[in-house]
Amino acid sequence: MAMIHWCGTGLSSGPGLRRLIDAGRALTVWTIERPQAEALLAGRRARIADYSLPALEATLRPGDVVVSMLPPDLHLALARLALHRQAHFVCASELTPELRGLDAAARKAGVAVVGEVGLAPGIDHLMAHDLVADYRASGTIAPGDTVSFHSYCGGIPARPNAFRYKFSWSPLGVLRGLKSPSRSIRHFSELRLAHPWEGVTRYDAPLPRPETFEVYPSRDSLGYIGDYRFDPSWRIEDFVRGTLRLLGWAEAWQPVFAALSDASEGAERRLAQLAERLLRENGYAPGEPDRVVAVVTLAAKRAGRAVFDRSWVLEAKGDIRGSAMARLVSGTVSLAVEAVLAHDIPAGVQAAPHDPKLVQGWLSALQVQAQYLAKVDHLA
């Protein structure tokens, strides 16, 4: 039986790790924090090993699966190690150009290098693939129609605070993420923002109890036009993948934005100090529930009239099973691991699958991880 090598025992690891063990999978937990690993197992039996690249390399066998739940800057080394040992690799994070550059080697080795199988990126991709497939099969497509795509996702506190956000992972990572410029399409034109918070708008989410949030474009949305298999002939009015925050977030974060804009000497040190303070003041208390909201919408208009308008809508809250973020991130990772072991994902570098069978299967399996997950036809 192929061995799953689960590397990392951080806050997002537990639910997916436990799911694979409960399914009878052979699994080794690699960690630098044994007590933390034992706590994540919650009484389950699995081998725990002290993490190091040499130790992992010594035990890897062809056909094994390496799962990286480590910080993103460590993924590449693990992926290369997996390829060297003819093992598969899975991570939740974005596929960087360096990871994508492993495609030829992975195909030659006959193994899969899988990324973007967490929440966002991950679940949002599944939703997008499903909506695009629906639109293509709808029979409503006609030349001249305009198409709009909006994908918003965010982890937010279930109990709102004055800061309008709480940190569930590295606060410095969250702050640095806001330094990344963004590209999207708004009203048929490319929108470039040096600072994503400059593009904050209000957004009415179609939740069971409708709620207004703040959203902003994240990173480069335009590369996903091809990944989501938009037809080159479609006239795109809007295309944005963005982050969702509680109403009032932009105002509460004005001091943070000022710190992020500071380019003077010592700015990085001051930013790290700010991150530490923000974590102390706005971290989750033990057992405190978090909340995740994600909405992906594809709409088309003809002469200003809607001819297609559907959304996938997700809402999840932390409960006795763990945080909502952990369930959705590591739960999706565990589905990817099973798909790799079943050879449902081909060799090479792959993001969340397009295959309709896998898309439907994964979304169905994720129903239990969310309090609400549904596809909504706004024209029905």
C-alpha positions in Angstrom: 0.0 0.0 0.0 1.3 3.4 -0.9 2.2 5.6 2.0 0.9 9.1 2.5 3.6 11.4 4.0 1.7 14.3 5.7 4.2 17.1 6.3 3.1 19.8 8.7 0.8 19.9 11.7 -0.3 23.5 11.7 -3.8 24.8 12.3 -5.2 23.7 8.9 -4.0 20.1 9.0 -6.3 18.2 11.4 -9.6 17.4 9.6 -8.1 16.1 6.4 -5.4 14.2 8.2 -8.0 12.5 10.4 -10.2 11.8 7.4 -7.5 9.8 5.6 -6.6 7.8 8.7 -10.3 7.0 9.3 -10.5 5.8 5.7 -7.8 3.2 6.5 -5.0 4.9 4.6 -1.4 4.2 5.5 0.0 7.5 6.7 3.0 9.0 8.4 2.8 12.4 10.1 6.0 14.4 9.7 6.4 17.2 12.3 8.8 19.3 14.4 6.1 19.4 17.1 5.2 15.9 18.3 2.7 17.1 21.0 1.0 19.1 18.3 0.8 16.1 16.0 -0.5 13.9 18.7 -3.2 16.4 19.5 -4.3 16.5 15.8 -4.6 12.7 15.7 -7.2 12.9 18.5 -6.6 9.4 19.7 -6.0 7.9 16.2 -3.0 5.7 15.6 -0.5 6.8 13.0 3.3 6.9 12.8 4.8 10.2 13.8 8.2 11.1 12.5 10.6 14.0 13.1 10.6 16.1 10.0 13.7 16.7 7.9 14.2 16.4 4.2 17.0 13.7 4.5 14.7 11.6 6.8 11.8 11.9 4.4 13.9 11.0 1.4 15.2 7.9 3.1 11.7 6.5 3.5 10.0 7.7 0.3 9.0 4.9 -2.2 7.7 5.1 -5.7 4.0 5.7 -5.7 3.9 7.3 -2.3 2.2 10.7 -1.8 3.9 13.7 -0.2 1.5 16.2 1.2 2.9 19.6 2.1 1.0 21.6 4.7 4.1 23.6 5.3 4.7 27.3 4.5 4.5 27.9 0.7 8.2 28.7 0.4 9.0 25.1 1.3 6.7 23.4 -1.3 9.2 23.4 -4.1 11.9 21.5 -2.3 9.4 18.9 -1.2 8.0 18.6 -4.7 11.5 18.1 -6.2 12.2 15.5 -3.6 9.0 13.6 -4.4 9.9 13.7 -8.1 13.4 12.4 -7.4 11.8 9.4 -5.6 9.0 8.9 -8.1 6.4 9.9 -5.6 3.4 12.2 -6.0 3.1 15.6 -4.4 0.0 17.5 -3.1 -0.3 21.0 -1.6 -3.2 23.4 -1.1 -1.3 26.5 -2.2 -1.0 28.3 -5.4 1.0 26.7 -8.2 4.0 29.0 -8.6 5.9 29.3 -11.9 8.6 27.1 -10.3 6.1 24.4 -9.4 4.5 24.6 -12.9 8.0 24.2 -14.3 8.1 20.7 -13.0 5.5 19.5 -15.4 7.7 17.8 -17.9 9.7 16.0 -15.2 6.5 14.9 -13.5 5.1 13.5 -16.8 8.3 11.7 -17.5 8.3 10.2 -14.0 4.6 9.3 -14.3 3.6 11.2 -11.1 1.2 14.0 -10.3 2.2 17.3 -8.8 -1.0 18.8 -7.5 -1.6 22.3 -6.1 -4.5 24.7 -5.6 -6.6 22.1 -3.8 -7.5 24.0 -0.7 -10.2 26.6 -0.2 -9.2 29.4 -2.4 -7.5 28.4 -4.6 -9.2 25.0 -4.6 -12.9 24.8 -3.9 -13.4 28.1 -5.8 -11.9 26.4 -8.9 -14.3 23.5 -8.6 -17.2 25.9 -8.5 -15.9 27.9 -11.4 -15.4 24.7 -13.6 -18.9 23.6 -12.8 -20.5 26.9 -13.7 -18.6 27.2 -16.9 -19.7 23.7 -17.8 -23.3 24.6 -17.0 -23.1 27.7 -19.2 -21.6 25.8 -22.1 -24.4 23.2 -21.8 -27.2 25.8 -21.3 -28.0 26.4 -25.0 -28.1 30.2 -24.3 -24.8 31.2 -25.7 -25.0 33.6 -28.6 -22.5 36.0 -30.3 -22.4 39.4 -28.7 -23.4 38.2 -25.2 -21.5 39.7 -22.3 -20.1 37.4 -19.6 -19.2 38.4 -16.0 -17.4 36.2 -13.5 -17.0 37.1 -9.8 -15.3 34.8 -7.2 -15.0 36.0 -3.6 -13.8 34.1 -0.6 -12.7 34.9 2.9 -12.1 33.7 6.3 -13.8 36.0 8.8 -14.5 35.9 12.5 -17.9 34.3 13.4 -18.0 36.8 16.3 -17.2 40.1 14.7 -14.6 42.4 16.4 -13.8 46.0 16.1 -10.8 45.2 13.8 -13.2 43.2 11.5 -10.8 40.3 11.2 -9.0 37.7 13.3 -5.8 35.9 12.5 -5.8 32.1 12.1 -2.3 31.9 10.6 0.8 34.0 10.2 -0.2 37.6 10.5 2.9 38.7 8.7 1.9 36.5 5.8 -1.5 38.1 5.7 0.0 41.6 5.7 2.6 40.8 3.1 -0.2 39.4 0.9 -1.7 42.8 0.8 1.5 44.1 -0.9 0.8 42.1 -4.0 -0.6 44.1 -6.9 -3.8 42.9 -8.6 -5.1 42.5 -12.2 -8.8 42.0 -13.0 -11.4 43.1 -15.5 -14.0 45.6 -14.6 -16.5 47.0 -17.1 -14.6 45.5 -20.1 -11.3 47.1 -19.1 -8.3 45.8 -17.3 -8.0 47.1 -13.8 -4.5 47.2 -12.3 -4.1 48.1 -8.7 -0.7 48.5 -6.9 -2.5 48.0 -3.6 -5.5 45.8 -3.6 -7.3 47.7 -0.9 -7.6 50.6 -3.4 -10.3 48.5 -5.1 -12.5 47.7 -2.1 -16.2 47.7 -3.0 -19.4 46.5 -1.3 -20.8 43.1 -2.2 -24.2 41.7 -1.4 -23.7 37.9 -0.9 -26.7 35.6 -1.8 -26.5 33.7 1.5 -29.6 32.1 3.0 -29.7 35.3 5.1 -28.3 37.9 2.6 -25.4 39.9 4.0 -23.3 42.8 2.7 -19.5 42.4 2.8 -16.4 44.3 1.5 -14.4 42.7 -1.3 -11.3 43.5 -3.2 -9.4 42.0 -6.2 -6.6 39.6 -5.3 -3.4 39.1 -7.3 -3.7 38.3 -11.0 -7.2 37.1 -11.9 -6.6 37.2 -15.6 -4.5 34.0 -15.8 -7.6 32.1 -14.7 -9.6 33.1 -17.8 -7.8 30.3 -19.7 -7.7 27.9 -16.7 -11.5 28.2 -16.4 -11.8 27.5 -20.2 -13.5 30.7 -21.2 -14.1 30.7 -24.9 -11.9 33.4 -26.6 -14.9 34.7 -28.3 -16.8 35.6 -25.1 -17.1 39.3 -24.4 -15.9 39.6 -20.8 -17.5 42.5 -18.9 -16.1 41.6 -15.4 -13.6 38.9 -14.3 -12.3 39.0 -10.8 -11.1 36.6 -8.1 -11.1 38.4 -4.8 -11.0 38.4 -1.1 -14.1 38.9 1.1 -14.1 40.8 4.4 -16.6 42.0 6.9 -18.2 45.4 6.3 -16.1 48.0 7.9 -12.8 46.2 7.3 -11.3 48.9 5.1 -11.9 51.6 7.6 -10.6 49.6 10.5 -7.4 48.7 8.6 -6.4 52.2 7.6 -3.4 52.2 10.0 -2.3 48.8 8.6 -2.5 50.2 5.0 -0.3 53.1 6.1 2.3 50.8 7.5 2.2 48.7 4.3 2.8 51.8 2.2 5.9 52.8 4.3 9.1 52.3 2.2 11.4 54.0 4.6 14.4 52.4 6.4 13.3 49.8 9.0 9.8 49.5 7.5 10.0 45.7 7.3 11.1 45.4 11.0 8.2 47.7 12.0 5.8 45.6 9.9 6.9 42.5 11.7 6.4 44.2 15.1 2.9 45.4 13.9 2.0 41.8 12.9 3.0 40.5 16.4 0.8 43.1 18.1 -2.1 42.5 15.8 -1.9 38.8 16.5 -2.0 39.4 20.3 -4.9 41.8 20.0 -6.9 40.0 17.2 -6.0 36.3 17.4 -8.6 33.5 17.8 -9.1 32.3 21.4 -8.8 28.5 21.9 -12.0 27.0 20.6 -13.4 30.2 19.2 -15.4 29.6 16.0 -14.3 31.1 12.7 -16.4 31.5 9.6 -15.8 31.1 5.9 -17.9 32.6 3.1 -17.4 31.9 -0.6 -19.5 32.9 -3.6 -18.6 32.2 -7.2 -21.0 33.6 -9.8 -21.1 33.3 -13.6 -23.6 35.5 -15.5 -24.3 36.4 -19.1 -26.4 39.1 -20.6 -27.9 39.8 -24.1 -28.8 43.4 -24.9 -28.8 44.1 -21.2 -31.1 41.2 -20.2 -29.8 38.3 -18.1 -29.8 35.0 -19.9 -27.7 33.0 -17.5 -27.0 33.8 -13.8 -25.8 31.1 -11.4 -23.8 31.0 -8.2 -22.1 28.5 -6.0 -22.6 29.7 -2.4 -20.7 28.4 0.7 -20.9 29.3 4.3 -19.1 27.3 7.1 -18.5 27.9 10.8 -16.1 26.4 13.2 -17.6 23.7 15.4 -16.5 20.7 17.5 -14.9 19.1 14.3 -12.5 22.0 14.1 -12.3 25.4 12.4 -14.2 26.0 9.2 -10.9 27.0 7.5 -9.2 23.8 8.5 -12.1 21.5 7.4 -12.3 23.1 4.0 -8.6 23.4 3.3 -7.3 20.0 4.6 -10.6 18.3 3.7 -10.1 19.2 0.0 -6.4 18.2 0.2 -7.5 14.8 1.4 -9.8 14.4 -1.6 -6.9 15.3 -3.9 -4.7 12.6 -2.2 -7.4 10.0 -2.7 -7.8 11.0 -6.3 -4.0 10.7 -6.9 -3.9 7.3 -5.3 -6.9 6.2 -7.5 -5.1 7.5 -10.6 -8.0 9.9 -11.3 -5.5 12.8 -11.7 -3.1 12.4 -14.6 0.7 12.7 -14.4 2.1 16.2 -14.6 1.4 19.5 -12.8 -2.3 19.8 -12.0 -4.6 22.3 -10.2 -8.1 21.4 -8.9 -9.6 19.1 -11.5 -11.8 20.0 -14.5 -13.2 16.4 -14.8 -17.0 16.7 -14.2 -17.1 13.5 -12.3 -14.3 14.6 -9.9 -15.8 18.1 -9.6 -19.2 16.7 -8.7 -17.7 14.1 -6.4 -15.6 16.6 -4.5 -18.4 19.2 -4.1 -20.7 16.5 -2.8 -18.1 15.2 -0.3 -17.5 18.8 0.9 -21.2 19.2 1.8 -20.5 17.8 5.2 -17.8 20.3 5.9 -20.0 23.4 5.4 -23.2 24.5 7.1 -24.4 25.6 3.7 -23.2 24.7 0.2 -25.5 25.1 -2.7 -25.7 26.1 -6.4 -28.3 28.8 -7.0 -30.0 29.7 -10.3 -30.9 33.3 -9.9 -33.2 33.1 -13.0 -35.2 30.1 -11.8 
